[in-house]
């Protein structure tokens, strides 16, 4: 036998026997690099009584004949059949003391690896659910991992490799990450009916959704996702789809500002949206021929003299009653009154807007101004509530059916 080196811990010391390393190893210690998640001790000629040193945030796995003998945590361990009972069955002990045997020792680095980068190599196309315009987008971010099941990681990922680095693990999982990123973002904007240009404001929520979706995939291989972040979702400002969406958003914003302006004007002059609609109906009737039109025309003229406000509303109501009485005298059946108009206030950008009817709210949904999470309130409700929770608004957020298939070609 060659010269025995009591301090050999990394397989790099020389025992006088060349590459065969015939001297027994009696001190086993990790000597890999910080970036390595798995490192195999380079020699297998061990002995009963050898000292195994496992650092904090490490585990050591013993293999004998392809079988896991044991997994040992931090500390100094003396190899013996009492510490590793399966050794008694796997190793023939013809003589006691420092009985030599062969086995593999693998060290597992269980520290958290943070700031691992991911990113799409090219932009992928998403269909904007609000405006129906396709837009190519890219995404970038970072994540952290930790090995939480050494045995499973060794079996599913490492195999017979002598080491496994962090970069190699990222390479193993990057395709799965990018697939989940693209799929999750697409499903999220469809579910929320959210325009692509609104994505940057939802990055935190999207990050949580992606992490929850990839967690099970990583766990299958004994790896824990400690954190996952989307740092940016980007697109080209010059892309034709982005230009069109911005144009549509500008129109929508102008409509909202006009609605706010109209509400402020009504508040100042002292009438409601319902009364304003009544004025429009009566003004239209005044332009029609017949006795009703003459009465309404006279009413509108008088109304201008008294000013628009509460007095005008009362006056128009009285005139409308007279008109209805005249019509009833000329007509046989009584027409039932129209159903009440459902009006909602909405809470957008920390401002109360409205009231708006269902058609106006439908337009706001299409323009991305109103989502299922927007707070709304109408007369009779005890408090503000999410729009999606209101029965008469739920249909606004249901997915739109795709267009029917084209007719078959004519032979």
Phi, psi and omega per residue, in radians:
X1 nan 2.686 -3.133
X2 -1.388 3.118 3.122
X3 -1.157 2.264 -3.072
X4 -1.590 2.231 -3.106
X5 -1.817 1.904 -3.083
X6 -1.137 -0.448 -3.028
X7 -1.688 0.104 -3.129
X8 -1.116 2.162 -3.123
X9 -2.297 -0.280 -3.038
X10 -2.189 0.104 -3.138
X11 1.317 0.128 -3.098
X12 -1.737 -0.174 -3.111
X13 -1.370 2.789 -3.042
X14 -1.873 2.267 -3.091
X15 -1.943 0.158 3.090
X16 1.510 0.047 -3.085
X17 -2.006 0.296 3.110
X18 1.228 -2.482 -3.028
X19 -1.432 -0.184 -3.071
X20 -1.316 -0.338 3.103
X21 0.809 1.019 -3.051
X22 -1.299 -0.318 3.117
X23 -1.208 2.529 -3.124
X24 -1.288 2.509 3.083
X25 -1.584 2.163 3.138
X26 -2.062 0.146 3.074
X27 -2.523 2.053 -3.039
X28 -2.070 2.153 -3.085
X29 -2.573 2.588 3.123
X30 -1.220 2.333 3.104
X31 -2.423 0.542 -3.140
X32 -1.512 -3.064 -3.136
X33 -1.578 2.809 -3.084
X34 -1.100 -0.577 -3.077
X35 -1.342 -0.169 -3.089
X36 -1.478 2.247 3.099
X37 -1.518 -0.551 3.129
X38 -2.345 2.336 3.140
X39 -2.429 2.268 -3.132
X40 -1.692 2.245 3.040
X41 -1.068 2.265 -2.908
X42 -1.258 -0.186 -3.078
X43 -2.172 2.683 -3.078
X44 -2.083 -0.039 -3.120
X45 -1.480 1.463 -3.060
X46 -1.759 3.095 3.126
X47 -2.512 2.573 3.003
X48 -1.071 2.307 -3.091
X49 1.735 -0.122 3.121
X50 -1.162 2.668 -3.139
X51 -1.682 2.208 3.074
X52 -1.903 2.107 -3.119
X53 -1.877 2.064 3.136
X54 -2.014 2.096 -3.114
X55 -1.320 2.953 3.044
X56 -1.030 2.576 -3.130
X57 1.073 0.502 3.056
X58 -2.269 2.799 2.928
X59 -2.397 2.598 3.089
X60 -2.046 2.318 -3.129
X61 -2.000 2.270 3.076
X62 -1.710 2.268 3.036
X63 -2.073 2.372 3.060
X64 -2.417 1.992 -3.128
X65 1.082 0.598 -3.137
X66 1.397 0.034 -3.127
X67 -1.862 2.380 3.070
X68 -1.293 2.026 3.114
X69 -1.374 -0.788 -3.110
X70 -2.984 2.843 3.028
X71 -2.148 2.077 -3.065
X72 -1.935 2.411 -3.135
X73 -1.578 -2.946 -3.083
X74 -0.998 2.518 3.106
X75 2.321 -3.141 3.076
X76 -1.816 2.129 -3.048
X77 -2.066 2.373 3.032
X78 -1.675 2.142 -3.099
X79 -1.232 2.098 3.122
X80 -2.733 2.856 3.126
X81 -1.184 -0.351 3.097
X82 -1.371 -0.642 3.090
X83 -1.292 -0.708 -3.134
X84 -2.169 1.490 -2.998
X85 -0.996 -0.550 -3.077
X86 -1.167 -0.337 3.097
X87 -1.062 -0.559 -3.119
X88 -1.066 -0.593 -3.128
X89 -1.478 -0.574 -3.039
X90 -1.513 -0.366 -3.033
X91 -2.035 2.214 3.039
X92 -1.356 2.205 -3.079
X93 -1.872 1.369 3.138
X94 -1.221 -0.470 3.060
X95 -2.534 2.594 -3.050
X96 -1.332 -2.718 3.107
X97 1.125 -2.220 -3.067
X98 -1.566 1.063 -3.136
X99 -1.090 2.177 3.130
X100 -1.357 2.608 3.031
X101 -2.740 2.861 3.110
X102 -1.934 2.395 3.111
X103 -2.833 2.764 3.077
X104 -1.727 2.441 3.067
X105 -2.135 2.150 3.123
X106 -2.024 2.385 3.075
X107 -1.826 2.315 3.139
X108 -1.929 2.154 3.100
X109 -1.524 1.987 -3.057
X110 -1.823 0.279 3.061
X111 -1.239 2.715 3.095
X112 -1.341 2.261 3.074
X113 -1.773 1.941 -3.061
X114 -1.797 3.008 3.038
X115 0.972 0.644 3.047
X116 -1.450 2.210 -2.977
X117 -1.532 2.565 2.968
X118 -2.450 2.737 3.128
X119 -3.051 2.626 3.100
X120 -1.298 2.371 3.133
X121 -1.246 -0.545 3.112
X122 -2.495 2.795 3.119
X123 -1.221 2.520 3.072
X124 -1.970 2.655 -3.008
X125 -1.570 2.317 3.044
X126 -2.139 2.508 3.073
X127 -1.620 2.091 3.122
X128 -1.163 2.041 -3.053
X129 -1.266 -0.310 -3.123
X130 -1.484 -0.766 -3.042
X131 -1.887 -0.099 3.108
X132 1.115 0.629 -3.095
X133 -2.102 2.235 3.108
X134 -1.310 2.430 -3.118
X135 -2.425 2.268 3.033
X136 -1.406 2.268 -3.125
X137 -2.272 2.771 3.040
X138 -2.190 2.806 -3.125
X139 -2.506 2.529 -3.131
X140 -2.480 2.673 3.117
X141 -3.084 -2.815 -3.110
X142 -2.579 2.840 3.124
X143 -2.663 2.984 3.110
X144 -2.298 2.590 -3.126
X145 -2.379 2.816 3.043
X146 -2.653 2.409 3.060
X147 -1.314 2.065 -3.117
X148 -1.943 -0.132 3.072
X149 -2.440 1.655 -3.031
X150 -1.076 -0.759 -3.111
X151 -1.096 -0.767 3.142
X152 -1.175 -0.699 3.125
X153 -1.093 -0.755 3.125
X154 -1.088 -0.732 -3.075
X155 -1.245 -0.760 -2.989
X156 -1.557 -0.502 -3.004
X157 -1.980 -0.852 -2.948
X158 -1.361 -0.875 -3.097
X159 1.151 -2.161 -3.087
X160 -1.814 0.152 3.109
X161 -1.178 2.603 -3.121
X162 -1.410 -0.353 3.086
X163 -2.713 2.846 3.119
X164 -2.469 2.071 -3.104
X165 -1.652 2.905 3.105
X166 -1.053 -0.738 3.135
X167 -1.061 -0.646 3.127
X168 -1.171 -0.647 3.109
X169 -1.160 -0.748 3.099
X170 -1.031 -0.752 3.127
X171 -1.060 -0.629 3.135
X172 -1.154 -0.577 -2.987
X173 -1.877 -0.155 -2.973
X174 -1.076 -0.664 3.141
X175 -1.102 -0.735 3.113
X176 -1.107 -0.707 3.135
X177 -1.086 -0.850 -3.073
X178 -1.164 -0.632 3.083
X179 -1.095 -0.767 3.138
X180 -1.185 -0.625 3.109
X181 -1.055 -0.904 -3.098
X182 -1.103 -0.795 -3.095
X183 -1.170 -0.709 -3.100
X184 -1.178 -0.762 3.137
X185 -1.093 -0.764 3.131
X186 -1.064 -0.796 3.136
X187 -1.186 -0.603 -3.109
X188 -1.127 -0.846 -3.098
X189 -1.199 -0.539 3.083
X190 -1.190 -0.769 -3.120
X191 -1.157 -0.726 -3.089
X192 -1.526 -0.095 -3.044
X193 0.860 0.972 -3.031
X194 -1.963 2.301 3.099
X195 -1.193 2.595 -3.135
X196 -1.020 -0.598 -3.125
X197 -1.202 -0.226 3.105
X198 -1.591 -0.080 -3.066
X199 -1.045 -0.755 -3.086
X200 -0.949 -0.494 3.139
X201 -1.365 -0.177 -3.098
X202 -1.979 0.328 -3.040
X203 -1.050 -0.715 -3.103
X204 -1.095 -0.794 -3.141
X205 -1.164 -0.687 3.117
X206 -1.133 -0.686 3.120
X207 -1.035 -0.763 3.138
X208 -1.126 -0.687 3.129
X209 -1.112 -0.746 -3.134
X210 -1.156 -0.773 -3.134
X211 -1.034 -0.737 -3.130
X212 -1.151 -0.522 -3.107
X213 -1.394 -0.533 -3.121
X214 -1.637 -0.142 -3.084
X215 -1.044 -0.805 -3.096
X216 -1.132 -0.640 -3.130
X217 -1.129 -0.761 3.109
X218 -1.172 -0.679 -3.092
X219 -1.104 -0.508 3.102
X220 -1.016 -0.440 -3.081
X221 -1.900 0.249 3.094
X222 1.367 0.388 -3.105
X223 -2.054 2.348 3.115
X224 -1.790 2.318 3.003
X225 -1.487 1.914 -3.104
X226 -1.445 -0.502 3.068
X227 -2.832 2.702 3.102
X228 -2.578 2.210 -3.111
X229 -2.266 2.399 2.904
X230 -1.662 1.958 -3.124
X231 -1.397 -0.592 -3.122
X232 -2.762 2.535 2.937
X233 -2.120 1.976 -2.961
X234 -2.130 2.835 3.114
X235 -2.676 2.869 -3.141
X236 -1.461 2.202 3.122
X237 -1.095 -0.424 -3.106
X238 -1.561 -0.057 -3.123
X239 -1.096 2.357 -3.110
X240 -0.986 -0.648 3.121
X241 -1.110 -0.735 3.120
X242 -1.121 -0.714 3.131
X243 -1.061 -0.771 -3.141
X244 -1.138 -0.729 -3.138
X245 -1.106 -0.720 3.136
X246 -1.111 -0.656 3.099
X247 -1.100 -0.769 3.128
X248 -1.152 -0.673 3.119
X249 -1.143 -0.633 3.107
X250 -1.110 -0.702 3.107
X251 -1.133 -0.748 3.129
X252 -1.091 -0.757 3.129
X253 -1.079 -0.672 3.121
X254 -1.134 -0.669 3.120
X255 -1.139 -0.707 3.105
X256 -1.130 -0.756 3.122
X257 -1.080 -0.673 3.117
X258 -1.145 -0.703 3.105
X259 -1.098 -0.704 3.097
X260 -1.121 -0.739 3.136
X261 -1.094 -0.738 3.125
X262 -1.087 -0.714 3.136
X263 -1.118 -0.761 3.122
X264 -1.067 -0.683 3.126
X265 -1.134 -0.735 3.110
X266 -1.107 -0.714 3.127
X267 -1.073 -0.698 -3.122
X268 -1.173 -0.748 -3.041
X269 -1.537 -0.131 2.968
X270 1.452 0.603 3.048
X271 -2.415 2.830 -3.057
X272 -1.736 3.029 3.093
X273 -1.090 -0.673 3.134
X274 -1.091 -0.729 3.117
X275 -1.143 -0.654 3.117
X276 -1.077 -0.713 3.108
X277 -1.131 -0.640 3.107
X278 -1.120 -0.693 3.098
X279 -1.052 -0.749 -3.124
X280 -1.083 -0.727 -3.134
X281 -1.126 -0.774 -3.108
X282 -1.198 -0.615 3.107
X283 -1.151 -0.642 3.090
X284 -1.160 -0.738 3.127
X285 -1.097 -0.603 -3.128
X286 -1.116 -0.451 3.139
X287 -1.470 -0.137 3.136
X288 -1.473 2.762 3.108
X289 -1.373 2.727 3.069
X290 1.975 3.037 -3.069
X291 -1.126 -0.662 -3.135
X292 -1.087 -0.716 3.126
X293 -1.109 -0.663 3.133
X294 -1.134 -0.748 3.127
X295 -1.088 -0.799 -3.119
X296 -1.135 -0.687 3.112
X297 -1.051 -0.755 3.106
X298 -1.097 -0.698 3.132
X299 -1.075 -0.765 -3.128
X300 -1.124 -0.649 3.123
X301 -1.131 -0.788 3.118
X302 -1.122 -0.661 -3.123
X303 -1.056 -0.684 3.134
X304 -1.101 -0.523 3.134
X305 -1.265 -0.632 -3.110
X306 -1.475 -0.277 -3.114
X307 1.599 2.646 -3.140
X308 -1.421 2.288 3.135
X309 2.902 -2.666 -3.120
X310 -1.113 -0.685 -3.128
X311 -1.089 -0.757 -3.130
X312 -1.124 -0.693 3.130
X313 -1.056 -0.758 3.127
X314 -1.126 -0.736 -3.110
X315 -1.110 -0.773 3.139
X316 -1.147 -0.621 3.121
X317 -1.113 -0.744 3.131
X318 -1.130 -0.767 3.137
X319 -1.138 -0.675 3.097
X320 -1.078 -0.637 3.112
X321 -1.140 -0.721 3.109
X322 -1.100 -0.722 -3.140
X323 -1.087 -0.755 -3.130
X324 -1.100 -0.660 3.126
X325 -1.111 -0.717 3.128
X326 -1.129 -0.701 3.138
X327 -1.172 -0.693 -3.134
X328 -1.085 -0.597 3.121
X329 -1.185 -0.450 -3.103
X330 -1.629 -0.352 -3.069
X331 -1.965 2.588 -3.101
X332 -1.399 -1.123 -3.075
X333 -1.383 2.693 3.075
X334 -1.645 2.175 -3.131
X335 -1.413 2.217 -3.132
X336 -1.127 2.612 -3.138
X337 -1.173 2.642 3.124
X338 -1.165 2.682 3.118
X339 -1.100 2.657 -3.138
X340 -1.098 2.514 3.130
X341 -1.364 2.202 3.126
X342 -1.401 2.142 -3.096
X343 -2.167 2.335 -3.139
X344 -2.134 2.486 2.874
X345 -1.589 2.590 3.108
X346 -2.194 2.663 -3.135
X347 -1.983 1.816 -3.054
X348 -2.235 2.299 3.114
X349 0.912 0.748 3.098
X350 1.100 0.442 3.101
X351 -2.270 2.485 3.056
X352 -1.567 2.160 -3.130
X353 -2.144 2.690 3.060
X354 2.110 -2.959 0.150
X355 -1.422 2.723 3.125
X356 -2.192 2.546 3.069
X357 -1.463 3.093 -3.047
X358 -1.106 -0.670 -3.131
X359 -1.122 -0.717 3.108
X360 -1.126 -0.720 3.129
X361 -1.145 -0.618 3.082
X362 -1.062 -0.744 3.111
X363 -1.115 -0.683 3.141
X364 -1.136 -0.632 3.101
X365 -1.117 -0.801 -3.137
X366 -1.078 -0.551 -3.096
X367 -1.565 0.001 3.113
X368 1.419 0.139 -3.140
X369 -1.453 -0.352 -3.094
X370 -2.284 2.235 3.089
X371 -2.145 3.039 3.118
X372 -1.098 -0.374 -3.127
X373 -1.540 -0.162 -3.130
X374 -1.141 2.387 3.117
X375 -1.374 2.364 -3.137
X376 -2.337 2.845 3.106
X377 -2.715 2.465 3.029
X378 -2.367 2.921 -3.117
X379 -0.992 2.263 3.127
X380 1.775 -0.287 3.120
X381 -1.398 2.379 -3.125
X382 -1.219 -0.462 -3.120
X383 -2.798 2.983 3.116
X384 -1.171 2.597 -3.107
X385 -2.557 2.811 3.083
X386 -1.144 2.521 -3.118
X387 -1.063 -0.653 -3.076
X388 -1.161 -0.331 -3.121
X389 -1.511 -0.116 -3.138
X390 -1.589 2.126 -3.064
X391 -0.967 -0.682 -3.087
X392 -1.430 0.062 3.067
X393 -2.030 -0.187 -3.034
X394 -1.086 -0.573 -3.128
X395 -1.159 -0.331 -3.139
X396 -1.199 -0.403 -3.033
X397 -1.885 0.173 3.083
X398 -1.362 2.535 -3.136
X399 -1.036 2.470 3.121
X400 -1.425 2.333 -3.137
X401 -1.140 2.481 3.118
X402 -1.185 2.802 3.116
X403 -1.125 2.615 3.138
X404 -1.146 2.751 -3.133
X405 -1.170 2.693 -3.137
X406 -1.178 2.688 3.133
X407 -1.143 2.683 3.133
X408 -1.134 2.617 -3.129
X409 -1.146 2.570 -3.136
X410 -1.506 2.144 3.135
X411 -1.276 nan nan
